[in-house]
Amino acid sequence: MDIEAIRSNYRKMNDMQQQAVFHTEGPLLILAGAGSGKTTVLVNRIAYILQCGYAKPWQILAITFTNKAAAELKERICLNVPDGGADIWAATFHSVCSRILRRFGDRIGYDAHFTIYDTDDQRKVMKDILKSMSIDEKILPHRSVLSAISQAKDEMKTPEDLASEAGFDPRKVSIAKAYKKYQEQLRSSNAMDFDDMLLNTVRLFESCPDVLELYQNQFRYIMVDEYQDTNRVQYKFVSMLAAKSRNLCVVGDDDQSIYRFRGATIENILSFEHTFENARVIRLEQNYRSTKNILAAANDVIVNNKQRKGKTLWTQNAEGDKITLYTATDERDEAMYIAKSILEGVAGGMNFSDFAVLYRMNAQSNAVESALTRSGIPHRIIGGHRFLDREEIKDMLSYLQIINNPRDDVRLTRIINKPRRAIGDTTIAKIASIASALSLSMYDVIRDAKEFPDLSRAAAKLLEFYGMIEGLREAAESGDYSLGEIYDLVLEHTNYKNYLKAEKENADERIDNVDELMSNIVKFEEDYGEEASLSAFLEEISLQTDIDNYDSSADSVTMMTMHSSKGLEFPVVFVVGMEEGIFPSYQSAYEPDALNEEHRLAYVAITRAKKKLHLLHAQSRMLFGSTQHNMISRFCEEISDEYLEKKDNIKKQSVSVGVASTETKHFDPFAFTQKRPKPAANSSASYAVGDKVMHKVFGVGMIISAKPMGSDIMLEVSFDKVGTKTLMANFCKMEKI
């Protein structure tokens, strides 16, 4: 095989990228700066390994942090390597661990149909546990207990470890006891939370050396993306798998380590070459995403981080526009500026999807969302109420979970009386009590309801419910029905849609959501073909995140936290709330490690922008019900003035009588909340149904409804090009034609 001929196919890559692709043996750390083409390097490195015959596709494991990134990686691999690319293990940590545990979980006491508990499930379990322990939620909140348990699992500590560390601290003693009960509850329900999936895989490897050896022999090459975000358990998992081949390649950026609050350990990447003997480090510093000015600003900020390996991004891109530093009067003015800038950009030929608004915390989105709504600007908030979190969707998924794993007490409790079956809370509590006393699942107790005197009055109803679930389980296990047909059977036998019509508000919308879940099922069956099992569908649903559902093709402005934005890029980015106390937060200002992470978060936010960056701060801000007057963020002041264009909307007030006011006029989507004279009858701002209008961005349209709202009018306008938009009359600035 002519290796040099193969290498000639990679000449378009820069020198450092080529070095990363061609270095195939031994531990390798690729320090990949923002926008430096790390996914391209990963894909080409895998292609090179396969083309050279160093490994078969199934001998390569590529781990990412989101399903979206894993799907993109696999898609690009298949394009580069049409033969066998689909056999590569490209998945998230949780997906890989789930695949291993579904095969060998019986070795540690789980069967292949274990359930994955989400945050809501965990909260319900813990609330019940604390109630059984007579612990007041106000004294020891369930969220605090779950957070402590998650941290313990990140550190691979058992309930017994926590108990031994608790000493005479009553709070720690209670947390250790709750941890023990929590794990017992999950085990009896054949369920795991997200932390368990990683921890149980490591424990499987430790207790079953033959299983570990099987996977060590299978995976000759292991690659981990976003290595800076790994925690202790993930490090242990990867190091155990790679111990035999030592062909571990990790890709990450210490300057983008922003998940310390989730247990991420930046030391994993900072100490990589000391942990793995003879490791090589390759830096990717050429940025292909942003302009020179944006990169210069990012470098100015991150150099103040005292906890980094060190690198400087550079680019051959154009110098680009200067970064706009906008001083707003308040949060509403900040939002007005964003809305106006977006409308001007779209009028100039840009798309709404070219714009993103980033903030430190979700509470800051309120004013911006109001401004965009009143201006008719389409937008979506990443991190809002997910489709899968809707009540009716969780109900239907709970039915499917019970069919798959009847030992799941949490899901069983949710749907046993939905729709109403005359099985009340008292009966459910009795079932739970009996199950706990006999170490059975609630489903087992329901099956034998006639055997328990306390359940005699409800036995008939319980057995009717049991018979329905058993019938659905038999249908699912028979292999005679597709997933879509099983879902139809659930809807038919539960009569769930009629329940929604009879008992729920917005029934039509809820029914539409129930029907939309069928779309997810059908798409899953199309994607997975013969491998589309109920268990696999439920697993994929359980592991989905908001970012996995992010649709880059939708033409709307994206609003999200800075944390959620990592891995994404936009032509124009607005970063709001650049103020001391907000970003960085008050707490981080006095803790060096936390302040270093805030610097990294600022670096991430800045480098999301490709062509234009706006940094915004306000002289005063209403947040959480009180008005704050914050100083400008240190992150803005760390950027050299040569890269900044400073703007403001500070009103210039005249001080002498008879001198014309020089007050600055500004774009005001909140105008309807202010007292103002009504427009004259012939004014262009007096709109009526049937009026034909011209909008600067949306073009020609006709007003189809007008509803008074306070001192304003809410208009529905049918535009020729973009369809119907809802606009506020005092704000939309349309001309009648």
For each residue, the residues with C-beta under 8 A, 3 or more apart:
1: 6 52 53
2: 5 6
3: 6 7 52
4: 7 8
5: 2 8
6: 1 2 3 9 48 51 52
7: 3 4 10 18 22 48
8: 4 5 11
9: 6
10: 7 13 18 21 22 44 48
11: 8 18
12:
13: 10 17 18 21 37 40 41 44
14: 17 18 286
15: 18 19
16: 19 20 282 283 284 285 286
17: 13 14 20 21 37 40 41 44 284
18: 7 10 11 13 14 15 21 22
19: 15 16 22 23 282
20: 16 17 23 28 30 41 45 282 284
21: 10 13 17 18 41 44 45 48
22: 7 10 18 19 48
23: 19 20 26 28 280 282
24: 45 48 49 52 54 221 247
25: 247
26: 23 246 247 278 279 280
27: 242 246 247 248 249 272 273 276 277 278 279 280
28: 20 23 248 249 250 279 280 281 282
29: 227 250 252 269 272 273 279 280 281 282
30: 20 38 41 249 250 251 252 282 284
31: 252 253 254 281 282 283 284 309 311
32: 36 37 38 41 251 252 253 284
33: 36 253 255 283 284 285 287 311 313
34: 253 255 256 287 289 290 298 313 603 604 607
35: 287 288 289 290 313 569 607
36: 32 33 284 285 286 287 288 313
37: 13 17 32 40 41 284 286 288
38: 30 32 41 42 225 251 284
39: 42 43 69 72 73 76 225
40: 13 17 37 43 44
41: 13 17 20 21 30 32 37 38 44 45 251 284
42: 38 39 45 46 62 73 223 225 251
43: 39 40 46 47 73 76 77 80
44: 10 13 17 21 40 41 47 48 80
45: 20 21 24 41 42 48 49 223 249
46: 42 43 49 50 60 62 77 80 81 88 221 223
47: 43 44 50 51 77 80 81
48: 6 7 10 21 22 24 44 45 51 52
49: 24 45 46 52 54 55 60 221
50: 46 47 53 54 55 56 57 60 81 84 85
51: 6 47 48 81
52: 1 3 6 24 48 49
53: 1 50
54: 24 49 50 220 221
55: 49 50 59 60 220 221
56: 50 59 84 87
57: 50 60 81 84 85 86 87 88
58: 87 88 89 218
59: 55 56 218 219 220 221
60: 46 49 50 55 57 88 89 219 220 221 222 223
61: 88 89 96 219 221 222 223 241
62: 42 46 70 73 77 88 89 90 91 223 224 225
63: 91 92 93 96 222 223 224 225 238
64: 69 70 73 90 91 92 225 226
65: 69 92 93 225 226 229
66: 69 70 92 545 547 548 567
67: 70 71 91 92 95 540 543 544 545 548
68: 71 72 547 548 550
69: 39 64 65 66 72 73 225 226 567
70: 62 64 66 67 73 74 90 91 92 95
71: 67 68 74 75
72: 39 68 69 75 76
73: 39 42 43 62 64 69 70 76 77 90 225
74: 70 71 77 78 85 86 88 90
75: 71 72 78 79
76: 39 43 72 73 79 80
77: 43 46 47 62 73 74 80 81 85 88 90
78: 74 75 81 82 85 86
79: 75 76 82 85
80: 43 44 46 47 76 77 85
81: 46 47 50 51 57 77 78 84 85
82: 78 79 85
83:
84: 50 56 57 81 87 88
85: 50 57 74 77 78 79 80 81 82 88
86: 57 74 78
87: 56 57 58 84
88: 46 57 58 60 61 62 74 77 84 85
89: 58 60 61 62 96 99 219
90: 62 64 70 73 74 77
91: 62 63 64 67 70 95 96 99
92: 63 64 65 66 67 70 95 96 543
93: 63 65 96 97 198 234 237
94: 97 98 194 197 198 543
95: 67 70 91 92 98 99 539 543
96: 61 63 89 91 92 93 99 100
97: 93 94 100 101 197 198 200 201 237
98: 94 95 101 102 116 197 539 543
99: 89 91 95 96 102 103
100: 96 97 103 104 201 204 211 215
101: 97 98 104 105 110 114 192 197 200 201 204
102: 98 99 105 112 114 535
103: 99 100 112
104: 100 101 107 204 208 211
105: 101 102 108 109 110 111 112 114 200 204
106: 109 110 111 112
107: 104 204 207 208 211
108: 105 200 203 204 207 208
109: 105 106 187
110: 101 105 106 114 187 190 192 200
111: 105 106 114 190
112: 102 103 105 106 535
113: 190 404 405 535
114: 101 102 105 110 111 190 191 192 405
115: 189 190 191 192 401 404 405 408 411 538 542
116: 98 191 192 193 194 197 538 539 542 543
117: 121 122 125 186 191 192 193 410
118: 121 122 542
119: 122 123
120: 123 124 389 394
121: 117 118 124 125 191 193 410 411
122: 117 118 119 125 126 146 193
123: 119 120 126 127 142 143 146
124: 120 121 127 128 410 413
125: 117 121 122 128 129 182 185 186 410
126: 122 123 129 130 142 145 146 178 182
127: 123 124 130 131 137 142
128: 124 125 131 132
129: 125 126 132 133 178 181 182 185
130: 126 127 133 135 137 140 142 145 178
131: 127 128 134 135
132: 128 129 181
133: 129 130 174 177 178 181
134: 131
135: 130 131 139 140 174 178
136: 139 140
137: 127 130 140 141 142
138: 141
139: 135 136
140: 130 135 136 137 144 145 171 174 175
141: 137 138 144 145
142: 123 126 127 130 137 145 146
143: 123 146 147
144: 140 141 147 148
145: 126 130 140 141 142 148 149 174 175 178 179
146: 122 123 126 142 143 149 150
147: 143 144 150 151
148: 144 145 151 152 162 175 179
149: 145 146 152 153 175 178 179 182 195
150: 146 147 153 154 195 263
151: 147 148 154 155 263
152: 148 149 155 157 158 161 162 179
153: 149 150 156 157 195 196 198 199 233
154: 150 151 195 231 232 233 263
155: 151 152 232
156: 153 199 202 232 233 236
157: 152 153 161 162 165
158: 152 161 162
159: 162 163 176 177 179 180 183
160: 163 164 180
161: 152 157 158 164 165
162: 148 152 157 158 159 165 166 172 175 176 179
163: 159 160 166 173 176 177 180
164: 160 161
165: 157 161 162 172 176
166: 162 163 169 172 173 175 176
167: 172
168: 173
169: 166 172 173
170: 173 174
171: 140 174 175
172: 162 165 166 167 169 175 176
173: 163 166 168 169 170 176 177
174: 133 135 140 145 170 171 177 178
175: 140 145 148 149 162 166 171 172 178 179
176: 159 162 163 165 166 172 173 179 180
177: 133 159 163 173 174 180 181
178: 126 129 130 133 135 145 149 174 175 181 182
179: 145 148 149 152 159 162 175 176 182 183
180: 159 160 163 176 177 183 184
181: 129 132 133 177 178 184 185
182: 125 126 129 149 178 179 185 186
183: 159 179 180 186 187
184: 180 181 187 188
185: 125 129 181 182 188 189 409
186: 117 125 182 183 189 191 192 193 196
187: 109 110 183 184 190 191
188: 184 185 407 409 439 441
189: 115 185 186 405 407 408 409 410 441
190: 110 111 113 114 115 187 405 407 408
191: 114 115 116 117 121 186 187 405 407 408 410
192: 101 110 114 115 116 117 186 196 197 200
193: 116 117 121 122 186 196 197
194: 94 116 197 198
195: 149 150 153 154 198 199 233
196: 153 186 192 193 199 200
197: 94 97 98 101 116 192 193 194 200 201
198: 93 94 97 153 194 195 201 202 233 234 237
199: 153 156 195 196 202 203 233
200: 97 101 105 108 110 192 196 197 203 204
201: 97 100 101 197 198 204 205 237
202: 156 198 199 205 206 233 236 237 240
203: 108 199 200 206 207
204: 100 101 104 105 107 108 200 201 207 208 211 212
205: 201 202 208 209 211 212 215 237 240
206: 202 203 212
207: 107 108 203 204
208: 104 107 108 204 205 211 212
209: 205 212 213
210: 213 214
211: 100 104 107 204 205 208 214 215
212: 204 205 206 208 209 215 216 240 241
213: 209 210 216 217 244
214: 210 211 217 218
215: 100 205 211 212 218 219 241
216: 212 213 219 240 241 243 244 245
217: 213 214 244
218: 58 59 214 215
219: 59 60 61 89 215 216 222 241 242 245
220: 54 55 59 60 245 247
221: 24 46 49 54 55 59 60 61 245 247 249
222: 60 61 63 219 238 241 242 245 247 248 249
223: 42 45 46 60 61 62 63 248 249 250 251
224: 62 63 227 230 238 248 249 250 251 252
225: 38 39 42 62 63 64 65 69 73 251 252
226: 64 65 69 229 230 251 252 567
227: 29 224 230 250 251 252 268 269 272
228: 252 253 254 256 257 264 266 268 269
229: 65 226 252 257 258 259 262 264
230: 224 226 227 234 235 238 264 265 268 269
231: 154 234 235 262 263 264 265 268
232: 154 155 156 235 236 263 265
233: 153 154 156 195 198 199 202 236 237
234: 93 198 230 231 237 238
235: 230 231 232 238 239 265 268
236: 156 202 232 233 239 240
237: 93 97 198 201 202 205 233 234 240 241
238: 63 222 224 230 234 235 241 242 248 250
239: 235 236 242 243 248 275 276
240: 202 205 212 216 236 237 243
241: 61 212 215 216 219 222 237 238
242: 27 219 222 238 239 245 246 247 248
243: 216 239 240 246
244: 213 216 217
245: 216 219 220 221 222 242 248
246: 26 27 242 243 276
247: 24 25 26 27 220 221 222 242
248: 27 28 222 223 224 238 239 242 245 276
249: 27 28 30 45 221 222 223 224
250: 28 29 30 223 224 227 238 269 272
251: 30 32 38 41 42 223 224 225 226 227
252: 29 30 31 32 224 225 226 227 228 229 256 257 269
253: 31 32 33 34 228 256 257
254: 31 228 257 266 269 270 307 308 309
255: 33 34 302 305 308 311 600 603
256: 34 228 252 253 566 600 603 604
257: 228 229 252 253 254 260 264 266 269 597 600
258: 229 264 562 563 566 597 600 601 604
259: 229 262 263 264 563
260: 257 263 264 266 593 594 597
261:
262: 229 231 259
263: 150 151 154 231 232 259 260
264: 228 229 230 231 257 258 259 260
265: 230 231 232 235 268
266: 228 254 257 260 269 270 307
267: 270 271
268: 227 228 230 231 235 265 271 272 275
269: 29 227 228 230 250 252 254 257 266 272 309
270: 254 266 267 307 308 309
271: 267 268 274 275
272: 27 29 227 250 268 269 275 276 279 281
273: 27 29 276 279 280 281
274: 271
275: 239 268 271 272 279
276: 27 239 246 248 272 273 279
277: 27
278: 26 27
279: 26 27 28 29 272 273 275 276
280: 23 26 27 28 29 273
281: 28 29 31 272 273
282: 16 19 20 23 28 29 30 31
283: 16 31 33 311
284: 16 17 20 30 31 32 33 36 37 38 41
285: 16 33 36 311 312 313 314
286: 14 16 36 37 313 314 315 316
287: 33 34 35 36 290 295 313 314 315 317 607
288: 35 36 37 315 317
289: 34 35 315 317 569 607 610
290: 34 35 287 294 295 298 315 317 320 607 609 610 611
291: 294 295 315 317 318 319 320 321 610 611
292: 295 296 315 317 318 319 320
293: 296 297 319 320 321 322 323 643
294: 290 291 297 298 320 323 606 607 609 610 613
295: 287 290 291 292 298 299 313 314 315 607
296: 292 293 299 300 640 643
297: 293 294 300 301 323 606 613 639 640 643 644
298: 34 290 294 295 301 302 313 603 606 607
299: 295 296 302 303 312 313
300: 296 297 303 638 639 640 643
301: 297 298 304 599 602 603 606 635 638 639
302: 255 298 299 305 308 599 600 602 603
303: 299 300
304: 301 599 638
305: 255 302 308 596 599 600 603
306: 592 596
307: 254 266 270 593 596
308: 254 255 270 302 305 596
309: 31 254 269 270
310:
311: 31 33 255 283 285
312: 285 299
313: 33 34 35 36 285 286 287 295 298 299 607
314: 285 286 287 295
315: 286 287 288 289 290 291 292 295
316: 286
317: 287 288 289 290 291 292 320
318: 291 292
319: 291 292 293
320: 290 291 292 293 294 317 611 612
321: 291 293 324 611 612 645
322: 293 643 644 645
323: 293 294 297 613 614 615 639 643 644 645
324: 321 612 613 614 615 644 645 646 647
325: 615 617 636 639 644 645 646 647
326: 334 337 614 615 616 617 647 648 649
327: 617 618 619 632 646 647 648 649 650
328: 331 333 334 336 337 616 617 618 619 648 649
329: 333 618 619 620 649 650 651
330: 333 334 618 619 620 621 622
331: 328 334 335 364 367 618 621 622 623
332: 335 336 367 371 670
333: 328 329 330 336 337 618 649 666
334: 326 328 330 331 337 338 367 368 576 577 616 617 618
335: 331 332 338 339 367 368 370 371 372 669
336: 328 332 333 339 340 371 666 667 668 669 670
337: 326 328 333 334 340 341 614 616 649 667
338: 334 335 341 342 357 368 371 372 574 576 614 616
339: 335 336 342 343 371 372 374 375 377 667 669
340: 336 337 343 344 667
341: 337 338 344 345 572 574 614
342: 338 339 345 346 352 355 372 375 377 557
343: 339 340 346 347 375 377 696 697
344: 340 341 347 348
345: 341 342 348 350 354 355 572
346: 342 343 349 350 351 352 697
347: 343 344 696 697
348: 344 345
349: 346
350: 345 346 354 355 571 572
351: 346 354 555
352: 342 346 355 377 378 379 555 556 557
353: 552 553 554 555 556 557 558
354: 345 350 351 570 571 572
355: 342 345 350 352 557 558 570 571 572 573 574
356: 557 558 559 560 565 568 570 572 573 574 608
357: 338 365 368 557 558 559 560 573 574 576
358: 560 561 562 565 573 574 575 576 605 608
359: 362 364 365 368 559 560 561 562 575 576 577
360: 364 561 562 577 582 583 585 601
361: 364 561 582
362: 359 365 383 561
363: 366 623 624
364: 331 359 360 361 367 368 576 577 582 623
365: 357 359 362 368 369 381 559
366: 363 369 370
367: 331 332 334 335 364 370 371
368: 334 335 338 357 359 364 365 371 372 559 576
369: 365 366 372 373 379 381 559
370: 335 366 367 373 374 669 670
371: 332 335 336 338 339 367 368 374 375 669 670
372: 335 338 339 342 368 369 375 377 379 557 559
373: 369 370 376 377 379 726
374: 339 370 371 669 670 672 727 728 731
375: 339 342 343 371 372 669 727 731 732
376: 373 698 725 726 727 732
377: 339 342 343 352 372 373 557
378: 352 555 556 557
379: 352 369 372 373 556 557 558 559
380: 384 554 556 557 558 559
381: 365 369 384 559 560
382: 546 547 550 558 559 560 561 564
383: 362 546 560 561 564
384: 380 381 546
385: 389 390
386: 389 390 546 549
387: 390 393 513 516 549
388: 393 394 397 541 544
389: 120 385 386 393 394
390: 385 386 387 393 394 510 513
391: 394 395 510
392: 395 396 496 500 504 510 513 514
393: 387 388 389 390 396 397 513 514 517
394: 120 388 389 390 391 397 398 414
395: 391 392 398 399 414 415 418 496
396: 392 393 399 400 487 490 491 496 514 517
397: 388 393 394 400 401 517 538 541
398: 394 395 401 402 411 412 414 415
399: 395 396 402 403 415 472 490 494
400: 396 397 403 404 486 487 490 534 537 538
401: 115 397 398 404 405 408 411 538
402: 398 399 405 406 408 411 412 415 443 469
403: 399 400 406 469 472 473 476 486 490 534
404: 113 115 400 401 476 534 535 538
405: 113 114 115 189 190 191 401 402 408
406: 402 403 412 441 443 469 473
407: 188 189 190 191 441 443 444
408: 115 189 190 191 401 402 405 411 412
409: 185 188 189 412 413 432 435 441 442 443
410: 117 121 124 125 189 191 413 414
411: 115 121 398 401 402 408 414 415
412: 398 402 406 408 409 415 416 442 443
413: 124 409 410 416 428 432 442
414: 394 395 398 410 411 418
415: 395 398 399 402 411 412 418
416: 412 413 421 423 428 465
417: 420 421 422 423 424 428
418: 395 414 415 496 499
419: 494 495 496 498 499 503
420: 417 499 503
421: 416 417 461 464 465
422: 417 458 461
423: 416 417 427 428 458 461 462 465
424: 417 427 428
425: 428 429
426: 429 430
427: 423 424 430 431 455 458 462
428: 413 416 417 423 424 425 431 432
429: 425 426 432 433
430: 426 427 433 434 452 454 455
431: 427 428 434 435 442 445 446 455 462
432: 409 413 428 429 435 436 442
433: 429 430 436 437
434: 430 431 437 438 440 445 452 454 455
435: 409 431 432 438 439 440 441 442 444 445
436: 432 433 439
437: 433 434
438: 434 435 445
439: 188 435 436
440: 434 435 444 445
441: 188 189 406 407 409 435 444 445
442: 409 412 413 431 432 435 445 446
443: 402 406 407 409 412 446 447 466 469
444: 407 435 440 441 447 448
445: 431 434 435 438 440 441 442 448 449 452 455
446: 431 442 443 449 462 463 465 466
447: 443 444 466
448: 444 445 451 452
449: 445 446 452 455 458 459 462 463 466
450: 455 456 459 463
451: 448
452: 430 434 445 448 449 455 456
453: 456
454: 430 434
455: 427 430 431 434 445 449 450 452 458 459 462
456: 450 452 453 459
457:
458: 422 423 427 449 455 461 462
459: 449 450 455 456 462 463
460: 463 464
461: 421 422 423 458 464 465
462: 423 427 431 446 449 455 458 459 465 466
463: 446 449 450 459 460 466 467
464: 421 460 461 467 468
465: 416 421 423 446 461 462 468 469
466: 443 446 447 449 462 463 469 470
467: 463 464 470 471
468: 464 465 471 472 493 494
469: 402 403 406 443 465 466 472 473
470: 466 467 473 474
471: 467 468 474 475 493
472: 399 403 468 469 475 476 486 489 490 493
473: 403 406 469 470 476 477
474: 470 471 477 478
475: 471 472 478 480 481 486 489
476: 403 404 472 473 481 486 534
477: 473 474
478: 474 475 481
479:
480: 475
481: 475 476 478 485 486 489
482: 485 486 525 532
483: 486 487 521 524 525 532 533 534 537
484: 487 488 518 521 522 525
485: 481 482 488 489
486: 400 403 472 475 476 481 482 483 489 490 534
487: 396 400 483 484 490 491 517 518 521
488: 484 485 491 492 518
489: 472 475 481 485 486 492 493
490: 396 399 400 403 472 486 487 493 494 496
491: 396 487 488 494 496 497 514
492: 488 489 495
493: 468 471 472 489 490
494: 399 419 468 490 491 499
495: 419 492 498 499
496: 392 395 396 418 419 490 491 499 500 514
497: 491 500 501 511 514
498: 419 495 501 502
499: 418 419 420 494 495 496 502 503 504
500: 392 496 497 503 504 507 510 511 514
501: 497 498 504 507 511
502: 498 499
503: 419 420 499 500
504: 392 499 500 501 507 510
505:
506: 509 510
507: 500 501 504 510 511
508: 511 512
509: 506 512 513
510: 390 391 392 500 504 506 507 513 514
511: 497 500 501 507 508 514 515
512: 508 509 515 516
513: 387 390 392 393 509 510 516 517
514: 392 393 396 491 496 497 500 510 511 517 518
515: 511 512 518 519
516: 387 512 513 519 520
517: 393 396 397 487 513 514 520 521
518: 484 487 488 514 515 521 522
519: 515 516 522 523
520: 516 517 523 524 541
521: 483 484 487 517 518 524 525 537
522: 484 518 519 525 526
523: 519 520 526 527
524: 483 520 521 527 528 532 536 537 540
525: 482 483 484 521 522 528 529 532
526: 522 523 529
527: 523 524 532
528: 524 525 531 532 536
529: 525 526 532
530:
531: 528 536
532: 482 483 524 525 527 528 529 536 537
533: 483 536 537
534: 400 403 404 476 483 486 537 538
535: 102 112 113 404 538 539
536: 524 528 531 532 533 539 540
537: 400 483 521 524 532 533 534 540 541
538: 115 116 397 400 401 404 534 535 541 542
539: 95 98 116 535 536 542 543
540: 67 524 536 537 543 544
541: 388 397 520 537 538 544
542: 115 116 118 538 539
543: 67 92 94 95 98 116 539 540
544: 67 388 540 541 548 549
545: 66 67 548 549
546: 382 383 384 386 549 550 564
547: 66 68 382 550 564 567 568
548: 66 67 68 544 545
549: 386 387 544 545 546
550: 68 382 546 547 558 568
551: 554
552: 353
553: 353
554: 353 380 551
555: 351 352 353 378
556: 352 353 378 379 380
557: 342 352 353 355 356 357 372 377 378 379 380
558: 353 355 356 357 379 380 382 550 568 570
559: 356 357 359 365 368 369 372 379 380 381 382
560: 356 357 358 359 381 382 383 564 565
561: 358 359 360 361 362 382 383 564 565
562: 258 358 359 360 565 566 575 601 602 604 605
563: 258 259 566 601
564: 382 383 546 547 560 561
565: 356 358 560 561 562 568 604 605 608
566: 256 258 562 563 604
567: 66 69 226 547
568: 356 547 550 558 565 608
569: 35 289 608 609 610
570: 354 355 356 558 573 608 609 610
571: 350 354 355 609 610 611 612
572: 341 345 350 354 355 356 609 611 612 613 614
573: 355 356 357 358 570 605 608 609 612 613 614
574: 338 341 355 356 357 358 614 616
575: 358 359 562 578 605 606 613 614 615 616
576: 334 338 357 358 359 364 368 616
577: 334 359 360 364 582 583 616 617 618 621
578: 575 582 583 615 616 617 632 633 635 636
579: 582 583 617 618 621 628 630 631 632 633
580: 584 589 630 631 632 633 634
581: 585 586 589 628 630 631
582: 360 361 364 577 578 579 585 621 623 630 633
583: 360 577 578 579 598 601 602 633 635
584: 580 588 589 594 595 598 633 634 635
585: 360 581 582 588 589 598
586: 581 589 590
587: 590 591 594
588: 584 585 591 594 595 597 598
589: 580 581 584 585 586 595
590: 586 587
591: 587 588 594 595
592: 306 595 596
593: 260 307 596 597
594: 260 584 587 588 591 597 598
595: 584 588 589 591 592 598 599
596: 305 306 307 308 592 593 599 600
597: 257 258 260 588 593 594 600 601
598: 583 584 585 588 594 595 601 602 635
599: 301 302 304 305 595 596 602 603 635
600: 255 256 257 258 302 305 596 597 603 604
601: 258 360 562 563 583 597 598 604 605
602: 301 302 562 583 598 599 605 606 635
603: 34 255 256 298 301 302 305 599 600 606 607
604: 34 256 258 562 565 566 600 601 607 608
605: 358 562 565 573 575 601 602 608
606: 294 297 298 301 575 602 603 609 613
607: 34 35 287 289 290 294 295 298 313 603 604
608: 356 358 565 568 569 570 573 604 605
609: 290 294 569 570 571 572 573 606 612 613
610: 289 290 291 294 569 570 571
611: 290 291 320 321 571 572
612: 320 321 324 571 572 573 609
613: 294 297 323 324 572 573 575 606 609
614: 323 324 326 337 338 341 572 573 574 575
615: 323 324 325 326 575 578 636
616: 326 328 334 337 338 574 575 576 577 578
617: 325 326 327 328 334 577 578 579 630 632 633 636
618: 327 328 329 330 331 333 334 577 579 621 630
619: 327 328 329 330 629 650
620: 329 330 627 628 629
621: 330 331 577 579 582 618 627 628 630
622: 330 331 625 626 627 628
623: 331 363 364 582 626 628
624: 363
625: 622
626: 622 623
627: 620 621 622
628: 579 581 620 621 622 623
629: 619 620
630: 579 580 581 582 617 618 621
631: 579 580 581
632: 327 578 579 580 617 636 637
633: 578 579 580 582 583 584 617 636 637
634: 580 584 637 638
635: 301 578 583 584 598 599 602 638 639
636: 325 578 615 617 632 633 639
637: 632 633 634
638: 300 301 304 634 635
639: 297 300 301 323 325 635 636 643 644
640: 296 297 300 643 644
641: 644
642:
643: 293 296 297 300 322 323 639 640
644: 297 322 323 324 325 639 640 641
645: 321 322 323 324 325
646: 324 325 327
647: 324 325 326 327
648: 326 327 328
649: 326 327 328 329 333 337 664 666
650: 327 329 619 664
651: 329 663 664
652: 662 663 664
653: 661 663
654: 659 660 661 662 663
655: 659
656: 659
657:
658:
659: 654 655 656
660: 654
661: 653 654
662: 652 654
663: 651 652 653 654
664: 649 650 651 652
665:
666: 333 336 649
667: 336 337 339 340
668: 336 671 674 731
669: 335 336 339 370 371 374 375 728 731
670: 332 336 370 371 374 673 674
671: 668 674 676 712 728 730 731
672: 374 709 710 711 712 728 730 731
673: 670 710
674: 668 670 671 711
675: 711
676: 671 711 730
677:
678: 711
679: 683 685 686
680: 683 686
681: 686
682: 686
683: 679 680 686
684: 734 735 736
685: 679 729 730
686: 679 680 681 682 683
687: 691 693 703 706 713 715 729 734 736
688: 691 703 706
689: 703 704 705 706
690: 702 703
691: 687 688 702 703 736
692: 700 701 702 736 737
693: 687 700 701 702 703 717 734 735 736 737
694: 699 700 701 734 735 736 737
695: 698 699 701 717 719 727 732 733 734
696: 343 347 733
697: 343 346 347
698: 376 695 701 717 719 721 722 725
699: 694 695 719 720 721 722
700: 692 693 694 719 720 721 737
701: 692 693 694 695 698 717 718 719 720 725
702: 690 691 692 693 717 718
703: 687 688 689 690 691 693 706 715 716 717
704: 689 716 717 718 724
705: 689 715 716
706: 687 688 689 703 713 714 715 716 729
707: 713 714
708: 712 713 714
709: 672 712 713 714 728
710: 672 673
711: 672 674 675 676 678 730
712: 671 672 708 709 728 729 730 731
713: 687 706 707 708 709 728 729 730
714: 706 707 708 709 726 727 728 729
715: 687 703 705 706 726 727 728 729 732
716: 703 704 705 706 724 725 726
717: 693 695 698 701 702 703 704 724 725 726 727 732 734
718: 701 702 704 723 724
719: 695 698 699 700 701 722 723 724 725
720: 699 700 701
721: 698 699 700
722: 698 699 719 725
723: 718 719
724: 704 716 717 718 719
725: 376 698 701 716 717 719 722
726: 373 376 714 715 716 717
727: 374 375 376 695 714 715 717 731 732 734
728: 374 669 671 672 709 712 713 714 715 731 732
729: 685 687 706 712 713 714 715 732
730: 671 672 676 685 711 712 713
731: 374 375 668 669 671 672 712 727 728
732: 375 376 695 715 717 727 728 729
733: 695 696
734: 684 687 693 694 695 717 727
735: 684 693 694
736: 684 687 691 692 693 694
737: 692 693 694 700
